[in-house]
Structure formats: C-alpha cells, structure tokens
Amino acid sequence: MTQANHQTKPEDLLTFTPANRRIRLQFGGQTIADSTAVMLLREPRRAPTYYFPQADVRMELLAKGSTPTGSVSGEAFYWSPPSRSKAQFWALTVDQKTAEEAAWSYADILSNDLDLRGYVAFNWPKMDHWLEEEEEVFGHPRDPYHRVDVLQSSHHIKIVIGGQVVAETKRPRLLLETSLPPRYYIPQEDIRMDLLTPTESHTICPYKGTASYWSLTSESGVEEDIVWSYLNPLIDCSKIENLLSFYDERVEAVYVDGILQEKPKTMWSK
C-alpha cells in the first residue's frame, strides 16, 4: 500500500485495511454477508468500498455473470471495481428478486499494491440495507480519514444571485468537511425563502444524512437544486438541522465579512 507522508493527503492514498467492525448487508429480506473481518478499500477520488471474505458471504445466492464492456459513467462508475476487465461479476438472487452486477471479485492479483483475492465486494445502492455493528449506514462506507465538523460562527455572510441578495446572516453554522470547501448553513429567517421552490431531488451522505433541495428563481432565471438542507440530519451533524446551504460555486457572489470570496472549484461547479 502507499505509505503516508507529509506531502501526501489521506484522500490521495490507496489503502486496503481492516474495517475493525462488524458489517452486514441485507437483500430481499435476508442477510447476504455478515463479517467481523471486512476490509476497507480506499481509492483516490472514490467512495470507500467494503470487501467481505468469501467465507462470510452467502455465495450460494450468487451466480456468475459476464464482465460488462464499454464505458461506464455516473453512479455505475462510482461503484465499479478497480479493474472491471479483470473482475468476476455476480448476480444476486433471493426468492424472486434479482440484482445484476450486484457483486464482484478477483481470481488474480491486480498489482503489487492491491491483492483482493478471496474477497467479495457489493454494489452498495443495489443492496437493501447496510449495517455497521447495529447502526444502519447510508450512501457508502464511512471513511476513517474523513471528518465533518459543524461550528457556530459570527461571520457576516451575504449571498447574491441574479443581482439580488438572497441570503444574509451573522449567525451561520460553518460545516467543515475533508476535501470539500467550507459550507455556510443559514437560518431560513435570513434567506429569501419566497424565491425558493422545493424539488424532488435528494442525496444521501453517510455523515450528514438525507438532503432535500430547492431551486431558486431570480431575474437571471432559475437555478435548479442550488440550495439544500438536512431536515433530519444524523446525530453527529444535528446542529445543521433545518438550516439551508448554497452551492457557493454556482451562485453569483459570496461575501464573508464584506470580502468577495473566490468561487471553489468542485464537481458541482458550472
């Protein structure tokens, strides 16, 4: 595995290490895998993945499938294995319920840095439930190098879209998350809620919970899903409950204490 040093960020490391917790996954009303010997694979710029020892997997419920070909994008790529061409894919069937490409494994070593032989990984969103010990986990495994802090702040935050001040507050909550720009969570009373329209969009974060989204209408048009909120956040992020945050990379301008901020460059940038 790649060794950490002062020039290497944790998110840039390739590691395959013990998860040090009991992991279970359920599908079709049955427990498909249950293990205290799960390994956690961390790859640069990907969500972590759990690998179960084959002895702890209900292999009789898996049937070999063909290796997919062609390009992969979106969620499928996000949950694809390190080497699709070398992976053995498995379909999972329980009673009348089947998930194609539900799991993958390797018969050969991938590289000097990565030997996944004897393990099985599962496509997270195709499973019904994941549990770490007795707690259900959503979205993807929690990364031991990933941290989320929520701090009460007195910064003067002003957000401008379409020439209008759409949010202004001196009582934001500052959310600091590994590898992401700071996010300002603002009370609804300090936001032009009359400009917002709720949408059907939702995303899941294993650290914060399920986010709901709003679009904003201004003189410059409609900005889809530019605002989000965790209406019922996980307990570790309870301080952002019902507060709203904007994609700073998509708004016209963000001022912090009167200083115009440089727009962050992320996967959500325009």
N, C-alpha and C positions, 0 to 999 in steps of 0.2 A: 504494500500500500504506500501511497505518497506520504512522506513524513512532513509534519507541520514545521514551519519556521517563521521567522519574523517577517518574511516577505510574502508568505502565502496566507490568504484568507481562508477561514474554515469552509466557506461556501465553495471554494475552488478545489477542495480536496476530494479525491476518490478514496472512500473508506468502506470496508466490509467488516463490521464489528458486531459483537453480541448486543442484542436489544436489552438484555437484562430485565425482562419482564415476560409474563405470560401473555401470549397473543392468541386470540381465537377469531375465526371468521365463520359466518353463517350464510347459508344459501338454501332457499327452498324449505325453510323450517328445520334444517339440520346443521350441525356443526361439521364443517368440512375439514378444518385444520385446527389443532389445539396443541400449543407447544410452549415450553419454557426455554427452548434452545434456538429461538428465532435469531437470525442475523439481519442486520440493517445495512442495506447498501445505500451509500450517499454518492451521487454523481454531480459534477458541476452543472448548475442551472437546471436541475431536475428535482422533482419531489422525491423524497426518500422512498425506498421500497423494502418491504419485509420479504425475507426468504426463509421458508419453512423446511426443516429436514424432512425428506420424503417419508421417513418412518412415522411422522406426526401428521401426515396428510391422508385423507380417505382416497387413496389412489384408485380404488375400485370404482369410484364415481367419475373418474376422468377417462376420456377417450382421446387417443392421439389424433391430431388434426394436421392438415398440411401447413407448411410455412407460408404466411402471406407474402405476396410480392407487390412491387410497385411502391410509390411514395406514400408516406403517411403524414398527416397533419392534424393539428388540433388536439383534442383530448386523446385520441388513439395514439398519437406520437408521444404525448406527455406520459402515457402509461405503457409505452412499448419497452421491451427489454433492451439491454445494452447492445446486443447484436441480434437483430431479427433474423439474419440469414443463417445463423448457427443455432437458433433456438428451436426447441421442440415445443410446439403449441398444443394445448389440450382444451377440449370441450368439456364442460361440466354439466352433468345431468342428474337431477334429483326429481324422482317421480316424472311429471310431465313438463318440468321446467328445465330448459337448456340454455346455457350461455356459451356461445362460440368464442374461441380465443380467450377463455377465462383464465388460463394459467400458462406458464412457460417454464422450461427447464433446459439444462445443458448437459450433454454427454461428454463434451470435450472442454478442456481448459481454454479460456478466452485469451489470456495473456499472463505474463509474469505477475501482473498486479491484480488479476481478477480470476479466481477459480470458484465457480458457482456449482460445480458438480455435486450431485447429491441433494440439491435444494430445489424447491418449487416456489415460484412467485405467482401472485394472483393479480389480475386486473382489478384494481380497487373499486371503481364505480360499478362494475358488473356484479359485485357481491352485495348481499342484503345488509349485513351488519359486520362491523369490526369492533373488537373489544381489546383494550389493554388492561390486564387484570380484570376488574369488574366495571370499568368505565368504557362506554361506547365512544369511539373516535370517528370523526367525520373528515372527509376531504382527502387526507393522506396521513401517513405516519408522522408523528411529531419528531422534529429534527433536534437532537441534543445540542447542536450548535446554534439553534435558532432561539432568539429571545424577543419577547414583547413586553414593553414597559409602558404604563399609562401614568402620566404626571399631570397634576393640576398646574396650570400656567396662568400668568397675568399678562402675557404678550397681547398687544393690540393687533388683532388680525382683521384684515379687510380684503374681501374677495370681489373682484369686478368681472362681470361678463356682459358683453354687448353694450359697454359704456355705462352699465348700471352697477351700483353697489348692491350685491345680492346677499352679502353676509358681512357683519361687522360685530366684533366682540372683544372684550377684555377679560374673558373668563373661559378660554378654551381648555380642553384636555388635550395634551400632547401625547400622541402614540408613537413610540419609537420601536421599530421592528427591524431586525437584522436584514441588511442588504436592500432595504427599501427607504425611500425618503420619509422624513417626518410627516405625520398626518395630523391635521388640526381638527378635532371634533368639537362642534359648535352647538350650543343650545338652540332649539328651534325658535325660541323667542328672539334670537339675534339673526334670524335668517328670513329672507323674503319668501315665506312659505307659499304665498299666493302665486309665485312664479313656478312652483314645483308641481309635477304630476307624477303620482306613483306609477311604476311599471310592474310587469310580471316577472322581471329579472331577479334572480337570486344567485348568490355564490356561497360556497362553504369554505370556511377556514378552520383548520383543526385547533387553532389557538384562540380564535375570537368567536366562532360560531357561524350562524347563517346571516348573510347580509341581504337587506332589501334595498331597492334602488328607486331613484326619482329622475325624471327628465326635467330640464329647465327651459322655459320659453322666455326669450328676450327679444329685443329689437333686431338682433342679428340672426335670429332663427331659433331652432330647437336643438338643444344639446342632449342627446339620448344618454340615459344612465350615467349622468355626470356626478350624481350625489348618491351616497349610500349611508346606511345606518344599521347597527346591530340592535334590533328591538328586544332581543332576549339573549344577550351575549353569554358566553361561558364565564364561569365564576372568576377566572383569573383576569378577565377584562371587563368586569362588571361596571367599572367607572365610565365606560363609554355608552352605557345603555341609553337608548333614545336620542343620543346626540348624532349630529349629521356631519359628514366629511365630504369634501370636494376633491376631485382629481385635479391637483394643482397643475399637472402637466397639460391639462385641457382647457383651463379657464383663461380669460384674457390677462388677468393680473392678480397677483397675491402680494399684499403689503404686510410686513411684520414690523411693528413699531415704526411705521412710516417709510420703511425701506422696501423698494420693489425687489421681489425675490426672483432669482433665475429659475426658469422652469426646469424641473427634474426631467431626465430622460429615462423612461422606463418602457415596459411592454405596452403600457396604456397611453403612451404619447401619441399625439396626432401624426 
